[in-house]
Amino acid sequence: MIRVQLTKMHYLFILAGILIILFFFSLTFFLVLKGNRTRLVLFFPDRSTGKLIGEERYIKKENSYEENIKNLISEILLGPSLPYSSPLFSPDTELISIFLKQKHLSVNFSKQILKSDMKMKLDFHTSLQACINALKFNFPGIKYISFFVNGELVPLQREDEVLPDDENIKIKFSSELIK
């Protein structure tokens, strides 16, 4: 019987080979599964400054533009995954419905969206603006938006702001909130 003595170098070559095989195996799975996912950027306030910071999420890509928007809003309602960010809305807020007609998006939330929580760093209208930022960043084709709470239209302006009496206010990405 012939005895082969393995040296440290042999063990390193074997270990390197196993790592290379595992790398290519995981890369193959990543590339195969990635084709069915899409990248979203959500905006949540920093706990210390209150300024919005972007957070990437990868979710299943749907066939419908409307379903992709619904998934984005659902991810916003889930809240941030980063420990130094705070949620935009109360955790028990539900998305009742969305409706997209041409370039106008209507979003209907449950009344729990009006609840204030100690973890939330932004006021209600600034939280809506952060939601608008995420929508405009990920779906630039949306030009108009209306928010509803239990079917009632929510004005997009604060009481101290004067905007036209049009519910179809053209929305824009607000960069002054970004960190």
C-alpha positions as CSV (number, residue, x, y, z in Angstrom):
1,M,0.0,0.0,0.0
2,I,1.3,3.4,-1.0
3,R,1.0,6.1,1.5
4,V,0.7,9.7,0.4
5,Q,1.5,12.4,2.8
6,L,-0.5,15.6,2.4
7,T,1.3,18.7,3.1
8,K,-0.1,22.1,4.2
9,M,0.2,23.2,0.5
10,H,-2.0,20.3,-0.6
11,Y,-4.7,21.2,2.0
12,L,-4.6,24.8,0.8
13,F,-5.1,23.8,-2.8
14,I,-8.0,21.5,-1.8
15,L,-9.6,24.3,0.3
16,A,-9.1,26.8,-2.5
17,G,-10.7,24.4,-5.0
18,I,-13.7,23.9,-2.8
19,L,-14.1,27.7,-2.3
20,I,-13.9,28.3,-6.0
21,I,-16.5,25.7,-6.7
22,L,-18.8,27.1,-4.0
23,F,-18.3,30.6,-5.5
24,F,-19.3,29.6,-9.0
25,F,-22.3,27.6,-7.6
26,S,-23.6,30.5,-5.6
27,L,-22.9,33.0,-8.5
28,T,-25.0,30.7,-10.8
29,F,-27.9,30.7,-8.4
30,F,-27.7,34.4,-7.9
31,L,-27.8,35.1,-11.7
32,V,-30.6,32.7,-12.2
33,L,-32.8,34.0,-9.4
34,K,-32.0,37.7,-9.9
35,G,-33.8,37.8,-13.3
36,N,-37.1,37.6,-11.4
37,R,-36.3,40.4,-9.0
38,T,-36.2,44.2,-9.2
39,R,-34.3,46.8,-7.2
40,L,-36.3,49.4,-5.3
41,V,-35.0,52.4,-3.3
42,L,-37.0,53.4,-0.3
43,F,-36.5,56.5,1.8
44,F,-36.7,56.5,5.6
45,P,-35.7,59.1,8.1
46,D,-32.4,58.9,10.1
47,R,-33.2,58.5,13.8
48,S,-30.7,61.2,14.8
49,T,-31.2,63.9,12.1
50,G,-34.6,63.1,10.6
51,K,-33.1,63.5,7.1
52,L,-34.1,60.8,4.6
53,I,-31.7,58.1,3.7
54,G,-32.1,55.6,0.8
55,E,-32.4,51.9,1.5
56,E,-32.2,49.3,-1.3
57,R,-34.6,46.4,-1.4
58,Y,-34.9,43.6,-3.9
59,I,-38.4,42.2,-4.5
60,K,-40.1,39.9,-6.9
61,K,-40.7,41.6,-10.2
62,E,-44.4,41.4,-11.2
63,N,-45.8,41.5,-14.7
64,S,-48.1,44.5,-13.9
65,Y,-46.8,48.0,-13.3
66,E,-49.6,48.5,-10.8
67,E,-48.5,45.4,-8.8
68,N,-44.9,46.6,-8.7
69,I,-46.1,50.0,-7.3
70,K,-48.3,48.1,-4.8
71,N,-45.2,46.1,-3.7
72,L,-43.2,49.3,-3.2
73,I,-45.8,50.8,-1.0
74,S,-46.1,47.5,1.0
75,E,-42.3,47.6,1.5
76,I,-42.6,51.2,2.8
77,L,-45.3,50.1,5.2
78,L,-43.0,47.3,6.5
79,G,-40.6,50.0,7.6
80,P,-36.8,50.2,7.4
81,S,-34.5,47.3,7.8
82,L,-31.6,49.5,8.8
83,P,-31.3,49.9,12.6
84,Y,-30.6,53.7,12.5
85,S,-33.7,54.5,10.5
86,S,-37.3,55.0,11.7
87,P,-40.6,54.1,10.0
88,L,-42.6,56.6,8.0
89,F,-46.0,55.4,9.1
90,S,-47.5,53.5,12.1
91,P,-46.8,49.8,11.8
92,D,-50.4,48.8,11.8
93,T,-51.2,50.9,8.7
94,E,-52.6,48.9,5.8
95,L,-52.8,49.5,2.1
96,I,-56.4,49.3,1.2
97,S,-56.0,49.8,-2.6
98,I,-54.1,51.5,-5.3
99,F,-55.4,52.6,-8.7
100,L,-53.3,53.7,-11.6
101,K,-55.0,55.4,-14.6
102,Q,-52.5,56.7,-17.2
103,K,-50.0,58.8,-15.2
104,H,-52.2,59.3,-12.1
105,L,-51.8,57.1,-9.1
106,S,-54.4,57.0,-6.3
107,V,-53.3,55.3,-3.0
108,N,-55.9,54.5,-0.3
109,F,-54.5,53.7,3.2
110,S,-56.3,52.6,6.4
111,K,-57.0,55.1,9.1
112,Q,-54.1,53.8,11.2
113,I,-51.8,55.9,9.0
114,L,-52.9,58.9,11.0
115,K,-51.6,57.4,14.3
116,S,-48.5,59.0,15.6
117,D,-45.8,56.8,17.0
118,M,-42.7,57.6,19.2
119,K,-40.4,55.9,16.7
120,M,-41.6,58.1,13.8
121,K,-39.3,61.1,13.2
122,L,-41.4,62.9,10.6
123,D,-44.8,64.6,10.6
124,F,-47.6,63.1,8.5
125,H,-47.1,65.4,5.4
126,T,-43.3,64.9,5.4
127,S,-43.8,61.1,5.6
128,L,-46.2,61.4,2.6
129,Q,-43.4,63.3,0.7
130,A,-40.9,60.6,1.5
131,C,-43.4,58.1,0.0
132,I,-43.7,60.4,-3.0
133,N,-39.9,60.4,-3.3
134,A,-39.8,56.6,-3.4
135,L,-42.6,56.5,-6.0
136,K,-40.9,59.1,-8.2
137,F,-37.5,57.5,-7.9
138,N,-38.6,54.0,-8.7
139,F,-41.5,54.9,-11.1
140,P,-40.7,58.2,-12.9
141,G,-43.7,57.7,-15.2
142,I,-46.1,58.7,-12.4
143,K,-46.9,62.4,-12.8
144,Y,-49.9,62.8,-10.4
145,I,-50.8,61.3,-7.1
146,S,-53.7,61.4,-4.7
147,F,-53.6,59.9,-1.2
148,F,-56.7,58.7,0.5
149,V,-57.4,57.6,4.1
150,N,-60.4,55.2,4.2
151,G,-61.6,56.7,0.9
152,E,-61.3,60.4,1.9
153,L,-58.8,62.6,0.0
154,V,-55.8,63.8,1.9
155,P,-54.6,67.2,0.9
156,L,-50.9,67.1,0.0
157,Q,-50.2,70.5,1.5
158,R,-49.9,71.6,5.1
159,E,-52.4,74.1,6.5
160,D,-49.8,76.9,6.3
161,E,-49.1,76.3,2.6
162,V,-51.3,77.6,-0.3
163,L,-51.5,75.3,-3.3
164,P,-54.0,75.2,-6.1
165,D,-57.4,73.7,-5.4
166,D,-56.5,70.7,-7.6
167,E,-56.3,67.2,-6.2
168,N,-54.2,66.2,-9.2
169,I,-51.2,68.2,-7.9
170,K,-48.1,67.4,-10.0
171,I,-45.7,65.6,-7.8
172,K,-42.0,66.0,-7.7
173,F,-39.0,64.4,-6.0
174,S,-38.0,66.5,-3.0
175,S,-34.2,66.6,-2.6
176,E,-34.1,68.9,0.4
177,L,-35.2,66.1,2.7
178,I,-32.4,63.8,1.6
179,K,-29.3,63.4,3.7
